Amino acid sequence: TDYYKQHELIPRPDTDLLQHNLIQREVQAIKNAVEAKIKSAMFQSTLYHLKAIEAELTDWMKARVFYEGVNASAETWNRGQLQQAYTILGKAHRDIQETAFHPDTAASFTNLEPLFVQQTLDMQNALTFGCSAVDRLILKGAIDGGMLPGGTTILLGASDTGKTSTMMTVAVANIKRGKSVLFLAHEGVQQQLQIKFLCCLLGENQDWLLANYKNPDPVVQTRISRAQYLLNNFLVFIHYVKAGMTVETVISIIRRRQEERVAKTGVGFQLLVCDYAHKLSTEEARGGKLEQRHRDEIVYNYFLALALECGFHHLGAIQSNRAGSKINKGFKGSEERLLEMEDVQESYGVMQDAHQVITLNRPPLAVAQGWINFHIAKSKNGETNWSVVCKSNFGVGQSHLADGAVWYRGTSSGSDRIAELLGSYRDQQIPDIEKM
């Protein structure tokens, strides 16, 4: 507990713990005993996971709080300080009531007004996907966004279909609305990603940015300064790439940043983007005990649970399998369709746990003509099996434009006619009579 308060990190390796100032101040015999305890605890943690003994841990913590409180109160009582003894015992009682590893408060249905007031606020505070058509389809009755606080949206796509650009486009769309975003990247080069953020927000390519960031033209400088202001004030971008990255360490980073945001602005982040969680492992996988699909389920569930706890929306991504990649690239012949949840690479549990799953479909014709197809494979708050075709501009890092989309029911790619239909049914649903 002391280590976490001092460093705001969950201690991991024994070297970190053994270097703690509390331990360093002890005589060698005590230091040796502490080292033995730590190594024993680390060994035990490989056998027993915390989730399996949450109830026992809570009981143990309450017993320790009770023991310390009673002893302190008794010592104060023996010194004749009666009022202070009562105060200590009262505080111990309150601490015991509040001590738990997970809250178990039961929901009340006595007063329905707060329930519906909160639902209305959630609808009003829903984040945008960056395309009004997608917002309306993933959230029935959407007001100005489709991604609810506390929810998780997973983007499923093949390699090089634009998952990172899509996540950046969604982030920028919300930044422009004054929403606070925490964006974690676990791959790529930091400077290139920062430039990509600027390009996406400005709607300009990298050549323009490099040629104009020192341009004395006041109009140009105003645009660039505005972009800097938005990114500095509404985006926290963390490029975290290390060997052996674990989700436990990343979660501690997110918690610390969330606390800093609350202290600074009074509210936490509204959108968490992780690009992308598949790169992370977990402490539970040490020694190669878990298969990849089990690791993914543990890692992604950390983010899902944290979104529910903190009340922000989590946007993540995951890779499709090889068959899905071939379908996207048009190598499957007669199997010309959009990707579905089942096309995920092994980790189907991630699909089951997410609130929304949107597949990214960008066949060669889409790359050539400048469009992308988002298929809504799962939505707990809207209807599924919708496909939304958006114009794209990957040259400036924008996977999809806010307006001009068309949508239809089904998983047919409709590749040959998309350009024609985009022109004919701009911002409309494509009628069923049109053959996709």
LOTORDREN-567077 format. One record per residue (C-alpha): residue in three letters; z, y, x. Coordinates in steps of 0.2 Angstrom, whole numbers, plus 5000, padded with zeros to 4 digits. Example, Ala and Ser with C-alpha at 12.3 -4.5 7.8 and 13.67 -1.06 7.14 Angstrom:
% residues 2
ALA	5039	4978	5062
SER	5036	4995	5068
***
This chain:
% residues 436
THR	5000	5000	5000
ASP	5004	5012	5014
TYR	4988	5008	5023
TYR	4978	5012	5007
LYS	4987	5028	5004
GLN	4984	5034	5022
HIS	4966	5028	5025
GLU	4960	5027	5007
LEU	4953	5010	5011
ILE	4957	4992	5007
PRO	4962	4984	5023
ARG	4951	4970	5029
PRO	4952	4963	5046
ASP	4969	4959	5055
THR	4964	4971	5069
ASP	4965	4986	5057
LEU	4982	4980	5050
LEU	4989	4977	5066
GLN	4985	4994	5073
HIS	4994	5002	5058
ASN	5007	5015	5065
LEU	5021	5006	5055
ILE	5018	4990	5065
GLN	5015	4998	5082
ARG	5032	5006	5081
GLU	5041	4989	5080
VAL	5048	4980	5095
GLN	5037	4966	5101
ALA	5046	4952	5093
ILE	5044	4960	5076
LYS	5026	4964	5079
ASN	5023	4945	5083
ALA	5031	4940	5067
VAL	5020	4953	5057
GLU	5005	4946	5066
ALA	5009	4929	5061
LYS	5012	4934	5043
ILE	4996	4943	5042
LYS	4986	4929	5049
SER	4995	4917	5037
ALA	4990	4928	5022
MET	4972	4929	5027
PHE	4971	4910	5028
GLN	4980	4909	5011
SER	4967	4921	5004
THR	4953	4909	5008
LEU	4962	4896	4997
TYR	4968	4906	4982
HIS	4959	4921	4975
LEU	4968	4935	4966
LYS	4960	4933	4949
ALA	4967	4915	4948
ILE	4985	4922	4950
GLU	4985	4939	4942
ALA	4999	4935	4930
GLU	5010	4928	4944
LEU	5006	4943	4955
THR	5011	4955	4941
ASP	5027	4945	4938
TRP	5031	4946	4957
MET	5028	4965	4958
LYS	5039	4968	4943
ALA	5053	4957	4951
ARG	5051	4967	4967
VAL	5052	4984	4958
PHE	5067	4977	4948
TYR	5076	4971	4964
GLU	5073	4987	4973
GLY	5079	4998	4958
VAL	5095	4989	4955
ASN	5100	4989	4973
ALA	5097	5007	4975
SER	5105	5011	4959
ALA	5121	5000	4964
GLU	5122	5009	4980
THR	5122	5026	4972
TRP	5134	5020	4959
ASN	5146	5014	4973
ARG	5145	5032	4981
GLY	5151	5039	4964
GLN	5134	5047	4960
LEU	5133	5041	4942
GLN	5119	5052	4935
GLN	5108	5049	4950
ALA	5111	5030	4948
TYR	5106	5031	4930
THR	5090	5041	4935
ILE	5085	5028	4948
LEU	5088	5013	4936
GLY	5078	5023	4922
LYS	5063	5025	4934
ALA	5064	5007	4939
HIS	5063	5002	4921
ARG	5047	5014	4918
ASP	5039	5007	4934
ILE	5042	4989	4928
GLN	5033	4993	4911
GLU	5018	5001	4920
THR	5016	4988	4934
ALA	5001	4977	4930
PHE	4985	4972	4940
HIS	4975	4974	4924
PRO	4980	4984	4908
ASP	4983	4973	4892
THR	4984	4987	4879
ALA	4978	4981	4862
ALA	4966	4991	4852
SER	4972	5000	4837
PHE	4962	5002	4820
THR	4975	5012	4812
ASN	4966	5029	4814
LEU	4948	5027	4814
GLU	4944	5046	4817
PRO	4946	5045	4836
LEU	4935	5030	4837
PHE	4921	5038	4829
VAL	4924	5055	4838
GLN	4922	5045	4854
GLN	4907	5036	4848
THR	4899	5053	4844
LEU	4904	5060	4861
ASP	4896	5045	4870
MET	4880	5047	4861
GLN	4880	5066	4866
ASN	4884	5062	4884
ALA	4871	5047	4886
LEU	4861	5049	4901
THR	4842	5049	4901
PHE	4831	5037	4909
GLY	4819	5051	4912
CYS	4807	5046	4898
SER	4811	5050	4880
ALA	4802	5035	4873
VAL	4813	5023	4884
ASP	4829	5033	4879
ARG	4825	5031	4860
LEU	4821	5012	4862
ILE	4836	5007	4872
LEU	4848	5016	4861
LYS	4846	5017	4842
GLY	4849	5035	4836
ALA	4848	5042	4853
ILE	4851	5061	4854
ASP	4846	5066	4871
GLY	4848	5051	4882
GLY	4848	5032	4881
MET	4861	5026	4894
LEU	4878	5026	4887
PRO	4894	5029	4897
GLY	4902	5013	4904
GLY	4885	5003	4902
THR	4875	4995	4915
THR	4856	4995	4916
ILE	4847	4983	4928
LEU	4829	4986	4934
LEU	4820	4969	4938
GLY	4804	4970	4948
ALA	4794	4962	4961
SER	4794	4968	4979
ASP	4785	4985	4981
THR	4784	4989	4962
GLY	4794	5005	4964
LYS	4812	5000	4960
THR	4819	5013	4972
SER	4807	5027	4966
THR	4812	5023	4948
MET	4831	5024	4952
MET	4828	5041	4961
THR	4817	5047	4946
VAL	4831	5043	4934
ALA	4844	5051	4945
VAL	4834	5067	4947
ALA	4831	5068	4928
ASN	4849	5068	4926
ILE	4853	5080	4940
LYS	4841	5092	4932
ARG	4852	5091	4917
GLY	4868	5095	4927
LYS	4874	5077	4927
SER	4884	5071	4942
VAL	4876	5057	4952
LEU	4883	5045	4965
PHE	4869	5037	4974
LEU	4872	5023	4986
ALA	4857	5016	4997
HIS	4859	5000	5007
GLU	4842	4999	5014
GLY	4829	5011	5021
VAL	4831	5026	5033
GLN	4843	5040	5027
GLN	4832	5055	5032
GLN	4816	5048	5023
LEU	4826	5045	5008
GLN	4833	5062	5008
ILE	4816	5069	5009
LYS	4810	5058	4995
PHE	4824	5065	4984
LEU	4818	5083	4988
CYS	4800	5078	4984
CYS	4805	5069	4968
LEU	4814	5084	4962
LEU	4801	5097	4967
GLY	4786	5087	4962
GLU	4778	5089	4979
ASN	4773	5077	4992
GLN	4780	5076	5009
ASP	4766	5086	5018
TRP	4769	5100	5006
LEU	4787	5100	5010
LEU	4785	5100	5029
ALA	4772	5114	5028
ASN	4782	5125	5016
TYR	4801	5123	5020
LYS	4800	5138	5031
ASN	4787	5147	5021
PRO	4793	5165	5019
ASP	4785	5166	5001
PRO	4800	5171	4990
VAL	4792	5160	4976
VAL	4792	5145	4987
GLN	4809	5148	4994
THR	4816	5150	4977
ARG	4810	5133	4972
ILE	4816	5125	4988
SER	4833	5133	4986
ARG	4835	5128	4968
ALA	4831	5110	4973
GLN	4844	5111	4987
TYR	4857	5119	4975
LEU	4855	5105	4962
LEU	4856	5091	4975
ASN	4871	5098	4984
ASN	4881	5101	4968
PHE	4876	5086	4957
LEU	4871	5072	4969
VAL	4882	5063	4982
PHE	4870	5052	4992
ILE	4878	5039	5003
HIS	4867	5029	5015
TYR	4878	5014	5019
VAL	4869	5001	5029
LYS	4880	4989	5040
ALA	4880	4971	5046
GLY	4891	4961	5035
MET	4892	4973	5020
THR	4904	4968	5007
VAL	4905	4974	4989
GLU	4924	4975	4991
THR	4921	4989	5004
VAL	4908	4998	4994
ILE	4919	4998	4979
SER	4933	5006	4989
ILE	4921	5019	4994
ILE	4915	5023	4976
ARG	4933	5024	4970
ARG	4937	5036	4984
ARG	4922	5047	4980
GLN	4926	5046	4961
GLU	4944	5052	4965
GLU	4937	5066	4976
ARG	4925	5071	4962
VAL	4939	5072	4949
ALA	4950	5082	4960
LYS	4936	5094	4964
THR	4928	5096	4946
GLY	4940	5089	4934
VAL	4928	5075	4929
GLY	4921	5060	4938
PHE	4903	5055	4941
GLN	4892	5051	4926
LEU	4879	5040	4934
LEU	4881	5027	4948
VAL	4866	5021	4956
CYS	4866	5006	4969
ASP	4850	5003	4979
TYR	4853	4989	4979
ALA	4868	4977	4976
HIS	4858	4961	4981
LYS	4860	4967	5000
LEU	4879	4965	4998
SER	4890	4950	5000
THR	4908	4947	4995
GLU	4924	4942	5004
GLU	4924	4926	4993
ALA	4908	4921	5002
ARG	4916	4920	5019
GLY	4911	4903	5028
GLY	4896	4901	5017
LYS	4905	4894	5002
LEU	4894	4902	4989
GLU	4876	4900	4984
GLN	4866	4916	4983
ARG	4866	4917	4964
HIS	4885	4915	4963
ARG	4887	4929	4976
ASP	4875	4940	4966
GLU	4885	4937	4950
ILE	4902	4942	4959
VAL	4894	4957	4967
TYR	4885	4964	4951
ASN	4900	4961	4940
TYR	4910	4972	4952
PHE	4899	4986	4947
LEU	4898	4982	4929
ALA	4917	4981	4928
LEU	4919	4998	4938
ALA	4907	5007	4926
LEU	4918	5001	4911
GLU	4933	5007	4920
CYS	4927	5024	4926
GLY	4916	5028	4911
PHE	4900	5031	4921
HIS	4884	5022	4918
HIS	4878	5010	4932
LEU	4860	5009	4937
GLY	4856	4994	4948
ALA	4841	4984	4953
ILE	4837	4966	4957
GLN	4822	4956	4964
SER	4810	4945	4954
ASN	4806	4927	4960
ARG	4790	4923	4968
ALA	4781	4918	4952
GLY	4786	4935	4945
SER	4778	4943	4960
LYS	4762	4933	4958
ILE	4761	4938	4939
ASN	4764	4956	4944
LYS	4750	4956	4957
GLY	4738	4947	4945
PHE	4738	4931	4955
LYS	4742	4919	4940
GLY	4726	4919	4931
SER	4728	4916	4913
GLU	4747	4920	4914
GLU	4744	4938	4912
ARG	4760	4946	4905
LEU	4774	4957	4908
LEU	4790	4951	4918
GLU	4805	4945	4907
MET	4823	4942	4911
GLU	4819	4924	4916
ASP	4808	4930	4931
VAL	4824	4935	4941
GLN	4826	4927	4958
GLU	4840	4914	4954
SER	4853	4926	4948
TYR	4851	4924	4929
GLY	4870	4927	4926
VAL	4867	4945	4932
MET	4854	4947	4917
GLN	4866	4940	4905
ASP	4880	4952	4910
ALA	4870	4968	4910
HIS	4869	4979	4894
GLN	4851	4983	4897
VAL	4837	4974	4907
ILE	4821	4984	4910
THR	4807	4975	4920
LEU	4795	4985	4931
ASN	4777	4980	4930
ARG	4764	4988	4941
PRO	4749	4978	4944
PRO	4735	4983	4955
LEU	4726	4992	4941
ALA	4742	5002	4938
VAL	4743	5007	4956
ALA	4725	5013	4956
GLN	4726	5022	4939
GLY	4743	5030	4941
TRP	4754	5022	4928
ILE	4769	5010	4926
ASN	4774	4998	4912
PHE	4793	4997	4908
HIS	4797	4981	4897
ILE	4813	4982	4888
ALA	4819	4964	4890
LYS	4837	4966	4884
SER	4847	4980	4876
LYS	4864	4979	4868
ASN	4861	4996	4859
GLY	4843	4995	4854
GLU	4828	4983	4850
THR	4820	4972	4863
ASN	4802	4967	4867
TRP	4796	4985	4868
SER	4784	4990	4882
VAL	4783	5008	4887
VAL	4768	5014	4898
CYS	4771	5030	4908
LYS	4760	5040	4919
SER	4767	5040	4937
ASN	4765	5050	4953
PHE	4772	5040	4967
GLY	4764	5052	4979
VAL	4779	5063	4976
GLY	4791	5050	4973
GLN	4791	5050	4954
SER	4789	5033	4946
HIS	4787	5040	4929
LEU	4784	5057	4920
ALA	4795	5063	4906
ASP	4781	5065	4894
GLY	4765	5057	4889
ALA	4771	5039	4887
VAL	4764	5026	4875
TRP	4773	5011	4868
TYR	4770	4995	4859
ARG	4778	4978	4854
GLY	4775	4963	4865
THR	4773	4956	4883
SER	4755	4958	4885
SER	4751	4969	4900
GLY	4735	4976	4892
SER	4730	4982	4909
ASP	4711	4984	4905
ARG	4714	4996	4891
ILE	4730	5006	4897
ALA	4721	5021	4903
GLU	4711	5023	4887
LEU	4726	5020	4876
LEU	4737	5033	4886
GLY	4724	5046	4882
SER	4722	5041	4864
TYR	4740	5039	4859
ARG	4750	5051	4870
ASP	4769	5051	4865
GLN	4765	5039	4851
GLN	4767	5020	4847
ILE	4751	5011	4849
PRO	4747	5003	4832
ASP	4747	4984	4830
ILE	4729	4984	4826
GLU	4725	4989	4844
LYS	4722	4973	4854
MET	4732	4974	4870
***
